[in-house]
Amino acid sequence: MRVMSGQFQLLSEVPVGAAVVVKEVNLPPETRTRLMELGLVAGTPVEVVRFAPLGDPVEIKFRGSHLTLRRHEAAQIRVGLK
């Protein structure tokens, strides 16, 4: 599945190797705050590195760091093209 220009997609649906930009984080306040402290905010470029063999968790790369998120958390992050 590809990210289409002008459209948003869930981070959990982005293919491995794709580079996207965070548009919106719709997680509960405690989780959202922690991700914001790590620098995962709207406008941040993100690359999907890999999915675990069963699809959960997903590893992403942003700001020179790698982070793993549960698939249900990644499904609450909307992304789009740069």
TATA-V896932 format. One record per residue. N is the residue number from 1. RES is the residue in three letters. SS is DSSP state (helix for helix, strand for strand, loop for the rest). OMEGA is omega in degrees with one decimal (NA if undefined). BURIAL is + if it has 16 or more other C-alpha atoms within 10 Angstrom, else -. Layout:
n=(N	N)
res=(RES	RES)
ss=(SS	SS)
omega=(OMEGA	OMEGA)
burial=(BURIAL	BURIAL)
//
This chain:
n=(1	2	3	4	5	6	7	8	9	10	11	12	13	14	15	16	17	18	19	20	21	22	23	24	25	26	27	28	29	30	31	32	33	34	35	36	37	38	39	40	41	42	43	44	45	46	47	48	49	50	51	52	53	54	55	56	57	58	59	60	61	62	63	64	65	66	67	68	69	70	71	72	73	74	75	76	77	78	79	80	81	82)
res=(MET	ARG	VAL	MET	SER	GLY	GLN	PHE	GLN	LEU	LEU	SER	GLU	VAL	PRO	VAL	GLY	ALA	ALA	VAL	VAL	VAL	LYS	GLU	VAL	ASN	LEU	PRO	PRO	GLU	THR	ARG	THR	ARG	LEU	MET	GLU	LEU	GLY	LEU	VAL	ALA	GLY	THR	PRO	VAL	GLU	VAL	VAL	ARG	PHE	ALA	PRO	LEU	GLY	ASP	PRO	VAL	GLU	ILE	LYS	PHE	ARG	GLY	SER	HIS	LEU	THR	LEU	ARG	ARG	HIS	GLU	ALA	ALA	GLN	ILE	ARG	VAL	GLY	LEU	LYS)
ss=(loop	loop	loop	loop	loop	loop	loop	loop	strand	strand	helix	helix	helix	loop	loop	loop	loop	loop	strand	strand	strand	strand	strand	strand	strand	loop	loop	loop	helix	helix	helix	helix	helix	helix	helix	helix	helix	helix	loop	loop	loop	loop	loop	loop	strand	strand	strand	strand	strand	strand	strand	loop	loop	loop	loop	loop	loop	strand	strand	strand	strand	strand	loop	loop	strand	strand	strand	strand	strand	loop	helix	helix	helix	helix	loop	loop	strand	strand	strand	strand	loop	loop)
omega=(-178.4	175.4	-178.0	178.9	177.5	-179.2	176.1	179.2	176.6	-179.8	-179.9	-178.4	-178.3	-179.7	178.0	179.0	-178.9	176.4	-177.7	178.0	177.7	177.2	-175.5	177.1	-175.7	-179.7	175.6	-174.3	-176.6	178.7	179.5	179.8	-179.9	178.5	177.4	177.5	177.9	177.6	178.4	-178.1	177.8	-179.1	-179.2	174.2	-177.8	173.5	176.0	-176.6	-179.8	171.4	174.7	-176.7	179.2	175.8	-177.8	7.9	176.3	178.1	177.9	177.5	176.4	179.0	177.6	-179.2	174.7	-179.3	173.6	178.4	171.5	-177.8	-179.8	174.9	178.8	179.6	178.6	-179.6	179.7	-178.0	176.8	178.3	178.4	NA)
burial=(-	-	+	-	-	-	-	+	+	+	+	+	+	+	+	-	-	-	+	+	+	+	+	+	+	-	+	-	-	-	-	+	-	-	-	-	-	-	-	+	+	-	-	-	+	+	+	+	+	+	+	-	-	-	-	+	+	+	+	+	+	+	-	-	-	-	-	+	-	-	+	-	+	+	+	+	+	+	+	+	+	-)
//
